[in-house]
Amino acid sequence: MATSPALLLVLTLGLCCPGVRGQRHTMTVRFHDRSITHPRVGQQLELECLTTKEDSGAFWIRQDKGGNLHFIVFTSSLSRSTFDGNEKRSTRFEARKDGSSYRLVVKSFTQEDEGTYFCVMNSNQVLYFSRGQPVFFPVLTTVAPTAPAPTTQHGITEKDPCPMTPDPETSKKKETNFFCEVFIWVPLAAACLLLLLALAVTVTLCQKTRRRRCRCKR
């Protein structure tokens, strides 16, 4: 919705004319249903602008996320509404005066209707601006997906890199090797011992024989 000449006039008065920003009485914009904090898609949403001072009508203005201002409707003190484009009716909004409050109804709330809503009133040739009422969909927070647990292929089992109990097959192999070594090395050691004994006996006999020969020559 483009900014209308009426909205430009209101903003010009609000920024330039003396006394326009005077806050001699308060104005409040809020949800008519106080239990609502955020609108839902397709929901009918009703806002109300409360005032305690006599006035001559109220403007409804929406500021979008980009900071652009959009004129919605002007409702007179006699509850006569003029929408954007000088239309008497709107397919998206309804507006009326109810006692001391002005009502704005969004017929079916969509993302296009998100923004901050303001109410501007004219009382005794002085404009009064309300505080903005944010009207946005709730912010959805996403949770980072957790990493899946590691899985193993079917039919394959993982072995503990540091087994607590010895492998039976390994123990059997060690026992077999031990017995083989016993049977091999023990006979070799015995044979070596016998050879040493035989060598010692031979050396002893040779020495005795030499001594006898030496005695006979003398």
JOTA-V70182 format. One record per pair of residues at least 24 apart in sequence whose ideal C-beta (glycine too) atoms are under 10 Angstrom apart, sorted by sequence separation. I is the first residue (numbers start at 1). J is the second residue. If there is no record, write none. Layout:
i->{I:I}
j->{J:J}
This chain:
i->{26:27:28:57:79:113:26:27:57:77:111:25:26:27:49:76:109:111:25:26:75:110:25:27:74:75:109:24:25:29:73:75:106:25:27:29:73:72:60:72:60:58:58:57:72:55:60:62:70:58:59:60:70:58:60:62:75:77:55:57:58:70:72:77:54:58:65:69:72:74:76:77:53:55:68:69:46:47:49:52:64:67:74:10:50:51:64:65:66:67:69:71:9:11:44:48:50:51:62:64:65:10:49:50:51:62:64:65:7:48:49:50:62:63:64:6:48:49:62:63:7:47:48:49:61:62:63:47:48:49:61:62:63:47:48:61:62:4:46:47:48:60:61:3:11:46:47:60:61:10:45:46:47:59:60:61:11:45:46:59:60:1:8:10:44:45:58:59:7:9:44:45:58:59:1:7:8:43:44:45:57:58:59:7:10:43:44:45:57:58:3:4:6:7:42:43:44:56:57:58:2:3:4:5:32:42:43:55:56:57:1:3:4:6:7:39:41:42:43:54:55:56:2:3:4:6:41:42:45:49:51:53:55:56:59:61:1:2:32:40:41:49:50:54:55:56:61:63:1:4:39:41:47:49:51:53:54:58:59:60:62:1:30:32:38:39:48:49:53:55:61:63:65:29:32:45:47:49:51:55:58:28:29:32:53:55:62:39:27:29:39:53:6:7:51:4:6:4:51:4:6:50:3:4:5:49:1:2:4:1:2:1:49:48:31:47:29:30:29:47:29:29:45:1:27:28:27:27:27:25:27:38:39:41:37:38:39:40:25:38:39:40:24:36:38:39:20:24:30:38:25:27:29:30:37:38:20:24:26:27:28:29:31:25:27:28:29:30:22:24:26:27:29:31:19:20:21:22:23:26:28:14:19:20:21:22:23:29:13:19:20:21:17:18:19:20:21:11:13:17:20:10:17:1:10:13:7:13:14:13:14:14:11:10:11:10}
j->{50:51:52:81:103:137:51:52:82:102:136:51:52:53:75:102:135:137:52:53:102:137:53:55:102:103:137:53:54:58:102:104:135:55:58:60:104:104:93:106:95:95:97:97:113:97:102:104:112:101:102:103:113:102:104:106:119:121:100:102:103:115:117:122:100:104:111:115:118:120:122:123:100:102:115:116:94:95:97:100:112:115:122:59:99:100:113:114:115:116:118:120:59:61:94:98:100:101:112:114:115:61:100:101:102:113:115:116:59:100:101:102:114:115:116:59:101:102:115:116:61:101:102:103:115:116:117:102:103:104:116:117:118:103:104:117:118:61:103:104:105:117:118:61:69:104:105:118:119:69:104:105:106:118:119:120:71:105:106:119:120:62:69:71:105:106:119:120:69:71:106:107:120:121:64:70:71:106:107:108:120:121:122:71:74:107:108:109:121:122:68:69:71:72:107:108:109:121:122:123:68:69:70:71:98:108:109:121:122:123:68:70:71:73:74:106:108:109:110:121:122:123:70:71:72:74:109:110:113:117:119:121:123:124:127:129:70:71:101:109:110:118:119:123:124:125:130:132:71:74:109:111:117:119:121:123:124:128:129:130:132:72:101:103:109:110:119:120:124:126:132:134:136:101:104:117:119:121:123:127:130:101:102:105:126:128:135:113:102:104:114:128:82:84:128:82:84:83:130:84:86:130:84:85:86:130:83:84:86:84:85:85:133:133:117:133:116:117:117:135:118:119:135:92:118:119:119:120:121:121:123:134:135:137:134:135:136:137:123:136:137:138:123:135:137:138:120:124:130:138:126:128:130:131:138:139:122:126:128:129:130:131:133:128:130:131:132:133:126:128:130:131:133:135:124:125:126:127:128:131:133:120:125:126:127:128:129:135:120:126:127:128:125:126:127:128:129:120:122:126:129:120:127:112:122:125:120:126:127:127:128:129:127:127:129:129}
